[in-house]
């Protein structure tokens, strides 16, 4: 038997700091653990994944040669912030060293 726990961002849902613990408690019985991140950081994370990481693994991202470096840094900060939130949420679940953690993205 495989016990599955879902950790992910709730897209198109904006919750206040007070509402987030309520959402977490409502989803927990279903083994769902939301990751909350500011919309701007999520947007930047998605852009760097789509415009840098995906092309990097499929071909050379020549568009990066003419990139706005300040914007790339903002996007990278959003990407690392999102991944840090995922890491923290997974670690809160106290996985065992024998647990399998499957990281999946839609890119």
N, CA, C and O atoms as a GROMACS GRO file, in nm:
protein
  428
    1UNK      N    1   0.085  -0.118   0.000
    1UNK     CA    2   0.000   0.000   0.000
    1UNK      C    3   0.088   0.123   0.000
    1UNK      O    4   0.192   0.128   0.067
    2UNK      N    5   0.046   0.220  -0.074
    2UNK     CA    6   0.123   0.344  -0.087
    2UNK      C    7   0.041   0.459  -0.028
    2UNK      O    8  -0.067   0.491  -0.078
    3UNK      N    9   0.094   0.519   0.076
    3UNK     CA   10   0.028   0.637   0.133
    3UNK      C   11   0.081   0.760   0.061
    3UNK      O   12   0.202   0.780   0.052
    4UNK      N   13  -0.009   0.840   0.010
    4UNK     CA   14   0.029   0.957  -0.070
    4UNK      C   15  -0.010   1.084   0.004
    4UNK      O   16  -0.119   1.095   0.059
    5UNK      N   17   0.081   1.179   0.004
    5UNK     CA   18   0.053   1.312   0.057
    5UNK      C   19   0.081   1.412  -0.054
    5UNK      O   20   0.189   1.410  -0.114
    6UNK      N   21  -0.014   1.498  -0.082
    6UNK     CA   22   0.000   1.598  -0.187
    6UNK      C   23   0.048   1.729  -0.125
    6UNK      O   24  -0.010   1.776  -0.027
    7UNK      N   25   0.151   1.788  -0.182
    7UNK     CA   26   0.202   1.918  -0.140
    7UNK      C   27   0.201   2.004  -0.265
    7UNK      O   28   0.266   1.970  -0.364
    8UNK      N   29   0.129   2.116  -0.262
    8UNK     CA   30   0.125   2.198  -0.382
    8UNK      C   31   0.065   2.335  -0.357
    8UNK      O   32   0.011   2.365  -0.251
    9UNK      N   33   0.078   2.418  -0.460
    9UNK     CA   34   0.025   2.554  -0.457
    9UNK      C   35  -0.122   2.550  -0.494
    9UNK      O   36  -0.162   2.478  -0.585
   10UNK      N   37  -0.202   2.628  -0.425
   10UNK     CA   38  -0.342   2.644  -0.460
   10UNK      C   39  -0.352   2.759  -0.561
   10UNK      O   40  -0.354   2.876  -0.523
   11UNK      N   41  -0.357   2.725  -0.689
   11UNK     CA   42  -0.362   2.827  -0.793
   11UNK      C   43  -0.497   2.897  -0.795
   11UNK      O   44  -0.600   2.837  -0.767
   12UNK      N   45  -0.493   3.024  -0.828
   12UNK     CA   46  -0.613   3.107  -0.840
   12UNK      C   47  -0.691   3.117  -0.710
   12UNK      O   48  -0.812   3.140  -0.711
   13UNK      N   49  -0.622   3.101  -0.598
   13UNK     CA   50  -0.684   3.115  -0.467
   13UNK      C   51  -0.598   3.211  -0.386
   13UNK      O   52  -0.479   3.186  -0.363
   14UNK      N   53  -0.658   3.320  -0.342
   14UNK     CA   54  -0.587   3.416  -0.260
   14UNK      C   55  -0.645   3.410  -0.119
   14UNK      O   56  -0.763   3.440  -0.098
   15UNK      N   57  -0.562   3.372  -0.025
   15UNK     CA   58  -0.607   3.360   0.113
   15UNK      C   59  -0.525   3.454   0.200
   15UNK      O   60  -0.405   3.471   0.181
   16UNK      N   61  -0.592   3.514   0.296
   16UNK     CA   62  -0.522   3.601   0.391
   16UNK      C   63  -0.440   3.514   0.486
   16UNK      O   64  -0.457   3.393   0.491
   17UNK      N   65  -0.352   3.579   0.560
   17UNK     CA   66  -0.269   3.506   0.658
   17UNK      C   67  -0.358   3.435   0.761
   17UNK      O   68  -0.321   3.329   0.811
   18UNK      N   69  -0.473   3.494   0.792
   18UNK     CA   70  -0.564   3.432   0.889
   18UNK      C   71  -0.637   3.312   0.828
   18UNK      O   72  -0.670   3.217   0.900
   19UNK      N   73  -0.662   3.315   0.698
   19UNK     CA   74  -0.736   3.207   0.632
   19UNK      C   75  -0.647   3.086   0.599
   19UNK      O   76  -0.697   2.975   0.585
   20UNK      N   77  -0.518   3.107   0.587
   20UNK     CA   78  -0.428   2.999   0.547
   20UNK      C   79  -0.428   2.882   0.645
   20UNK      O   80  -0.436   2.768   0.600
   21UNK      N   81  -0.420   2.905   0.776
   21UNK     CA   82  -0.426   2.790   0.868
   21UNK      C   83  -0.560   2.715   0.860
   21UNK      O   84  -0.564   2.594   0.878
   22UNK      N   85  -0.667   2.787   0.833
   22UNK     CA   86  -0.799   2.723   0.819
   22UNK      C   87  -0.798   2.631   0.698
   22UNK      O   88  -0.844   2.517   0.705
   23UNK      N   89  -0.746   2.681   0.586
   23UNK     CA   90  -0.737   2.599   0.464
   23UNK      C   91  -0.650   2.476   0.489
   23UNK      O   92  -0.683   2.366   0.445
   24UNK      N   93  -0.541   2.496   0.559
   24UNK     CA   94  -0.450   2.385   0.589
   24UNK      C   95  -0.524   2.277   0.672
   24UNK      O   96  -0.512   2.158   0.644
   25UNK      N   97  -0.600   2.320   0.773
   25UNK     CA   98  -0.673   2.224   0.858
   25UNK      C   99  -0.782   2.152   0.778
   25UNK      O  100  -0.807   2.034   0.800
   26UNK      N  101  -0.848   2.223   0.686
   26UNK     CA  102  -0.954   2.161   0.606
   26UNK      C  103  -0.899   2.059   0.506
   26UNK      O  104  -0.966   1.960   0.475
   27UNK      N  105  -0.779   2.084   0.455
   27UNK     CA  106  -0.721   1.995   0.354
   27UNK      C  107  -0.644   1.878   0.414
   27UNK      O  108  -0.630   1.774   0.350
   28UNK      N  109  -0.595   1.894   0.536
   28UNK     CA  110  -0.511   1.792   0.598
   28UNK      C  111  -0.577   1.654   0.606
   28UNK      O  112  -0.509   1.555   0.582
   29UNK      N  113  -0.708   1.643   0.639
   29UNK     CA  114  -0.769   1.509   0.644
   29UNK      C  115  -0.764   1.436   0.509
   29UNK      O  116  -0.779   1.314   0.504
   30UNK      N  117  -0.744   1.510   0.401
   30UNK     CA  118  -0.735   1.450   0.268
   30UNK      C  119  -0.589   1.430   0.225
   30UNK      O  120  -0.562   1.401   0.109
   31UNK      N  121  -0.496   1.444   0.320
   31UNK     CA  122  -0.352   1.432   0.294
   31UNK      C  123  -0.304   1.533   0.192
   31UNK      O  124  -0.216   1.505   0.111
   32UNK      N  125  -0.363   1.651   0.196
   32UNK     CA  126  -0.325   1.761   0.107
   32UNK      C  127  -0.266   1.873   0.193
   32UNK      O  128  -0.326   1.915   0.292
   33UNK      N  129  -0.149   1.920   0.154
   33UNK     CA  130  -0.077   2.020   0.231
   33UNK      C  131  -0.041   2.137   0.140
   33UNK      O  132   0.051   2.126   0.059
   34UNK      N  133  -0.112   2.247   0.153
   34UNK     CA  134  -0.090   2.359   0.061
   34UNK      C  135   0.038   2.435   0.090
   34UNK      O  136   0.083   2.444   0.205
   35UNK      N  137   0.096   2.489  -0.016
   35UNK     CA  138   0.211   2.578  -0.008
   35UNK      C  139   0.158   2.717  -0.042
   35UNK      O  140   0.102   2.739  -0.149
   36UNK      N  141   0.177   2.811   0.050
   36UNK     CA  142   0.131   2.947   0.028
   36UNK      C  143   0.249   3.036  -0.007
   36UNK      O  144   0.352   3.034   0.060
   37UNK      N  145   0.233   3.113  -0.112
   37UNK     CA  146   0.338   3.203  -0.156
   37UNK      C  147   0.272   3.326  -0.218
   37UNK      O  148   0.162   3.317  -0.272
   38UNK      N  149   0.340   3.438  -0.209
   38UNK     CA  150   0.285   3.560  -0.265
   38UNK      C  151   0.270   3.544  -0.416
   38UNK      O  152   0.353   3.480  -0.481
   39UNK      N  153   0.164   3.602  -0.471
   39UNK     CA  154   0.134   3.587  -0.613
   39UNK      C  155   0.248   3.635  -0.702
   39UNK      O  156   0.276   3.574  -0.805
   40UNK      N  157   0.313   3.745  -0.664
   40UNK     CA  158   0.422   3.797  -0.746
   40UNK      C  159   0.539   3.698  -0.750
   40UNK      O  160   0.597   3.676  -0.856
   41UNK      N  161   0.573   3.639  -0.636
   41UNK     CA  162   0.681   3.541  -0.634
   41UNK      C  163   0.645   3.417  -0.715
   41UNK      O  164   0.730   3.360  -0.784
   42UNK      N  165   0.520   3.375  -0.707
   42UNK     CA  166   0.474   3.261  -0.786
   42UNK      C  167   0.486   3.293  -0.935
   42UNK      O  168   0.531   3.209  -1.013
   43UNK      N  169   0.445   3.413  -0.973
   43UNK     CA  170   0.454   3.456  -1.112
   43UNK      C  171   0.599   3.453  -1.160
   43UNK      O  172   0.628   3.401  -1.268
   44UNK      N  173   0.690   3.508  -1.079
   44UNK     CA  174   0.832   3.508  -1.117
   44UNK      C  175   0.885   3.365  -1.128
   44UNK      O  176   0.961   3.333  -1.219
   45UNK      N  177   0.846   3.278  -1.034
   45UNK     CA  178   0.892   3.139  -1.037
   45UNK      C  179   0.845   3.069  -1.164
   45UNK      O  180   0.921   2.995  -1.226
   46UNK      N  181   0.720   3.092  -1.201
   46UNK     CA  182   0.667   3.031  -1.323
   46UNK      C  183   0.739   3.084  -1.447
   46UNK      O  184   0.766   3.008  -1.540
   47UNK      N  185   0.772   3.213  -1.447
   47UNK     CA  186   0.842   3.270  -1.563
   47UNK      C  187   0.982   3.213  -1.578
   47UNK      O  188   1.023   3.181  -1.690
   48UNK      N  189   1.055   3.199  -1.469
   48UNK     CA  190   1.191   3.145  -1.483
   48UNK      C  191   1.187   2.999  -1.522
   48UNK      O  192   1.273   2.952  -1.596
   49UNK      N  193   1.087   2.927  -1.474
   49UNK     CA  194   1.073   2.786  -1.514
   49UNK      C  195   1.042   2.776  -1.664
   49UNK      O  196   1.099   2.692  -1.734
   50UNK      N  197   0.951   2.861  -1.711
   50UNK     CA  198   0.908   2.856  -1.851
   50UNK      C  199   1.011   2.914  -1.946
   50UNK      O  200   1.031   2.862  -2.056
   51UNK      N  201   1.077   3.022  -1.904
   51UNK     CA  202   1.164   3.094  -1.996
   51UNK      C  203   1.312   3.056  -1.984
   51UNK      O  204   1.391   3.086  -2.073
   52UNK      N  205   1.350   2.991  -1.874
   52UNK     CA  206   1.492   2.956  -1.855
   52UNK      C  207   1.509   2.805  -1.838
   52UNK      O  208   1.579   2.741  -1.916
   53UNK      N  209   1.446   2.748  -1.736
   53UNK     CA  210   1.472   2.609  -1.703
   53UNK      C  211   1.423   2.511  -1.811
   53UNK      O  212   1.496   2.421  -1.851
   54UNK      N  213   1.300   2.530  -1.857
   54UNK     CA  214   1.248   2.440  -1.961
   54UNK      C  215   1.333   2.449  -2.086
   54UNK      O  216   1.375   2.345  -2.137
   55UNK      N  217   1.360   2.568  -2.138
   55UNK     CA  218   1.447   2.576  -2.257
   55UNK      C  219   1.587   2.520  -2.230
   55UNK      O  220   1.646   2.458  -2.319
   56UNK      N  221   1.640   2.540  -2.112
   56UNK     CA  222   1.774   2.492  -2.080
   56UNK      C  223   1.784   2.341  -2.094
   56UNK      O  224   1.887   2.289  -2.138
   57UNK      N  225   1.678   2.270  -2.057
   57UNK     CA  226   1.680   2.125  -2.067
   57UNK      C  227   1.636   2.072  -2.202
   57UNK      O  228   1.638   1.952  -2.226
   58UNK      N  229   1.595   2.162  -2.292
   58UNK     CA  230   1.551   2.119  -2.425
   58UNK      C  231   1.637   2.178  -2.537
   58UNK      O  232   1.650   2.116  -2.643
   59UNK      N  233   1.693   2.292  -2.515
   59UNK     CA  234   1.781   2.356  -2.612
   59UNK      C  235   1.848   2.475  -2.543
   59UNK      O  236   1.813   2.509  -2.430
   60UNK      N  237   1.943   2.538  -2.609
   60UNK     CA  238   2.014   2.651  -2.548
   60UNK      C  239   1.922   2.773  -2.550
   60UNK      O  240   1.876   2.813  -2.657
   61UNK      N  241   1.896   2.833  -2.434
   61UNK     CA  242   1.806   2.951  -2.430
   61UNK      C  243   1.877   3.077  -2.478
   61UNK      O  244   1.924   3.158  -2.398
   62UNK      N  245   1.886   3.093  -2.609
   62UNK     CA  246   1.954   3.210  -2.665
   62UNK      C  247   1.889   3.340  -2.622
   62UNK      O  248   1.954   3.445  -2.622
   63UNK      N  249   1.761   3.336  -2.586
   63UNK     CA  250   1.694   3.458  -2.540
   63UNK      C  251   1.759   3.513  -2.414
   63UNK      O  252   1.745   3.632  -2.384
   64UNK      N  253   1.830   3.428  -2.341
   64UNK     CA  254   1.895   3.475  -2.218
   64UNK      C  255   2.010   3.570  -2.247
   64UNK      O  256   2.050   3.648  -2.160
   65UNK      N  257   2.064   3.565  -2.369
   65UNK     CA  258   2.176   3.652  -2.403
   65UNK      C  259   2.136   3.799  -2.400
   65UNK      O  260   2.218   3.885  -2.370
   66UNK      N  261   2.011   3.827  -2.431
   66UNK     CA  262   1.961   3.965  -2.432
   66UNK      C  263   1.869   3.994  -2.314
   66UNK      O  264   1.792   4.090  -2.318
   67UNK      N  265   1.876   3.913  -2.211
   67UNK     CA  266   1.782   3.923  -2.099
   67UNK      C  267   1.810   4.044  -2.011
   67UNK      O  268   1.924   4.090  -1.998
   68UNK      N  269   1.704   4.093  -1.950
   68UNK     CA  270   1.713   4.198  -1.849
   68UNK      C  271   1.761   4.130  -1.720
   68UNK      O  272   1.685   4.058  -1.656
   69UNK      N  273   1.885   4.153  -1.683
   69UNK     CA  274   1.947   4.082  -1.570
   69UNK      C  275   1.872   4.108  -1.440
   69UNK      O  276   1.858   4.016  -1.358
   70UNK      N  277   1.825   4.230  -1.418
   70UNK     CA  278   1.750   4.258  -1.296
   70UNK      C  279   1.622   4.175  -1.288
   70UNK      O  280   1.586   4.125  -1.182
   71UNK      N  281   1.554   4.160  -1.403
   71UNK     CA  282   1.432   4.080  -1.405
   71UNK      C  283   1.465   3.932  -1.384
   71UNK      O  284   1.390   3.861  -1.316
   72UNK      N  285   1.575   3.886  -1.441
   72UNK     CA  286   1.616   3.747  -1.420
   72UNK      C  287   1.641   3.722  -1.272
   72UNK      O  288   1.602   3.618  -1.219
   73UNK      N  289   1.704   3.817  -1.204
   73UNK     CA  290   1.730   3.802  -1.060
   73UNK      C  291   1.598   3.799  -0.981
   73UNK      O  292   1.585   3.720  -0.888
   74UNK      N  293   1.502   3.883  -1.017
   74UNK     CA  294   1.372   3.882  -0.949
   74UNK      C  295   1.303   3.748  -0.970
   74UNK      O  296   1.246   3.690  -0.877
   75UNK      N  297   1.307   3.700  -1.094
   75UNK     CA  298   1.245   3.571  -1.123
   75UNK      C  299   1.314   3.458  -1.046
   75UNK      O  300   1.248   3.369  -0.993
   76UNK      N  301   1.446   3.464  -1.039
   76UNK     CA  302   1.520   3.361  -0.966
   76UNK      C  303   1.483   3.365  -0.818
   76UNK      O  304   1.468   3.260  -0.754
   77UNK      N  305   1.469   3.485  -0.763
   77UNK     CA  306   1.428   3.498  -0.622
   77UNK      C  307   1.290   3.438  -0.601
   77UNK      O  308   1.267   3.370  -0.500
   78UNK      N  309   1.198   3.461  -0.693
   78UNK     CA  310   1.066   3.401  -0.683
   78UNK      C  311   1.072   3.249  -0.691
   78UNK      O  312   1.004   3.180  -0.617
   79UNK      N  313   1.154   3.199  -0.783
   79UNK     CA  314   1.170   3.055  -0.801
   79UNK      C  315   1.228   2.990  -0.675
   79UNK      O  316   1.180   2.886  -0.630
   80UNK      N  317   1.333   3.051  -0.620
   80UNK     CA  318   1.393   2.993  -0.500
   80UNK      C  319   1.299   3.006  -0.379
   80UNK      O  320   1.297   2.917  -0.293
   81UNK      N  321   1.222   3.115  -0.372
   81UNK     CA  322   1.126   3.130  -0.263
   81UNK      C  323   1.020   3.021  -0.270
   81UNK      O  324   0.983   2.963  -0.167
   82UNK      N  325   0.970   2.992  -0.390
   82UNK     CA  326   0.869   2.888  -0.406
   82UNK      C  327   0.926   2.752  -0.367
   82UNK      O  328   0.860   2.676  -0.296
   83UNK      N  329   1.047   2.722  -0.413
   83UNK     CA  330   1.107   2.593  -0.380
   83UNK      C  331   1.138   2.582  -0.231
   83UNK      O  332   1.128   2.473  -0.175
   84UNK      N  333   1.175   2.691  -0.168
   84UNK     CA  334   1.198   2.691  -0.023
   84UNK      C  335   1.068   2.661   0.051
   84UNK      O  336   1.068   2.585   0.148
   85UNK      N  337   0.958   2.719   0.005
   85UNK     CA  338   0.827   2.691   0.068
   85UNK      C  339   0.789   2.544   0.053
   85UNK      O  340   0.739   2.482   0.146
   86UNK      N  341   0.814   2.490  -0.067
   86UNK     CA  342   0.786   2.347  -0.086
   86UNK      C  343   0.871   2.263   0.008
   86UNK      O  344   0.820   2.172   0.073
   87UNK      N  345   1.001   2.292   0.015
   87UNK     CA  346   1.091   2.218   0.103
   87UNK      C  347   1.042   2.224   0.247
   87UNK      O  348   1.034   2.122   0.315
   88UNK      N  349   1.009   2.345   0.294
   88UNK     CA  350   0.965   2.362   0.432
   88UNK      C  351   0.837   2.284   0.460
   88UNK      O  352   0.823   2.223   0.566
   89UNK      N  353   0.744   2.286   0.364
   89UNK     CA  354   0.617   2.216   0.382
   89UNK      C  355   0.640   2.065   0.388
   89UNK      O  356   0.581   1.996   0.471
   90UNK      N  357   0.725   2.014   0.300
   90UNK     CA  358   0.755   1.870   0.301
   90UNK      C  359   0.824   1.832   0.432
   90UNK      O  360   0.790   1.729   0.491
   91UNK      N  361   0.919   1.912   0.478
   91UNK     CA  362   0.989   1.880   0.602
   91UNK      C  363   0.898   1.886   0.724
   91UNK      O  364   0.920   1.813   0.821
   92UNK      N  365   0.796   1.972   0.719
   92UNK     CA  366   0.698   1.975   0.830
   92UNK      C  367   0.624   1.842   0.842
   92UNK      O  368   0.577   1.807   0.950
   93UNK      N  369   0.615   1.769   0.732
   93UNK     CA  370   0.547   1.639   0.734
   93UNK      C  371   0.635   1.531   0.795
   93UNK      O  372   0.591   1.418   0.813
   94UNK      N  373   0.760   1.566   0.827
   94UNK     CA  374   0.856   1.477   0.893
   94UNK      C  375   0.870   1.344   0.818
   94UNK      O  376   0.842   1.238   0.873
   95UNK      N  377   0.914   1.352   0.693
   95UNK     CA  378   0.928   1.227   0.618
   95UNK      C  379   1.038   1.139   0.678
   95UNK      O  380   1.138   1.189   0.731
   96UNK      N  381   1.019   1.011   0.667
   96UNK     CA  382   1.120   0.915   0.710
   96UNK      C  383   1.227   0.904   0.603
   96UNK      O  384   1.203   0.938   0.488
   97UNK      N  385   1.344   0.856   0.640
   97UNK     CA  386   1.450   0.843   0.540
   97UNK      C  387   1.415   0.739   0.434
   97UNK      O  388   1.477   0.735   0.328
   98UNK      N  389   1.317   0.655   0.461
   98UNK     CA  390   1.274   0.554   0.363
   98UNK      C  391   1.159   0.604   0.275
   98UNK      O  392   1.119   0.535   0.182
   99UNK      N  393   1.104   0.722   0.304
   99UNK     CA  394   0.993   0.775   0.225
   99UNK      C  395   1.042   0.820   0.088
   99UNK      O  396   1.156   0.863   0.070
  100UNK      N  397   0.953   0.810  -0.007
  100UNK     CA  398   0.980   0.858  -0.141
  100UNK      C  399   0.912   0.993  -0.156
  100UNK      O  400   0.792   1.005  -0.134
  101UNK      N  401   0.988   1.094  -0.194
  101UNK     CA  402   0.932   1.226  -0.220
  101UNK      C  403   0.944   1.249  -0.370
  101UNK      O  404   1.054   1.257  -0.424
  102UNK      N  405   0.830   1.260  -0.436
  102UNK     CA  406   0.825   1.278  -0.580
  102UNK      C  407   0.799   1.425  -0.607
  102UNK      O  408   0.694   1.478  -0.570
  103UNK      N  409   0.893   1.489  -0.671
  103UNK     CA  410   0.879   1.630  -0.707
  103UNK      C  411   0.839   1.636  -0.853
  103UNK      O  412   0.911   1.586  -0.940
  104UNK      N  413   0.726   1.695  -0.879
  104UNK     CA  414   0.673   1.698  -1.016
  104UNK      C  415   0.631   1.840  -1.049
  104UNK      O  416   0.568   1.908  -0.968
  105UNK      N  417   0.667   1.883  -1.167
  105UNK     CA  418   0.626   2.014  -1.215
  105UNK      C  419   0.565   1.993  -1.353
  105UNK      O  420   0.593   1.892  -1.418
  106UNK      N  421   0.485   2.085  -1.397
  106UNK     CA  422   0.417   2.066  -1.524
  106UNK      C  423   0.501   2.112  -1.642
  106UNK      O  424   0.453   2.106  -1.756
  107UNK      N  425   0.623   2.156  -1.621
  107UNK     CA  426   0.707   2.197  -1.733
  107UNK      C  427   0.780   2.079  -1.789
  107UNK      O  428   0.857   2.093  -1.884
   0.00000   0.00000   0.00000
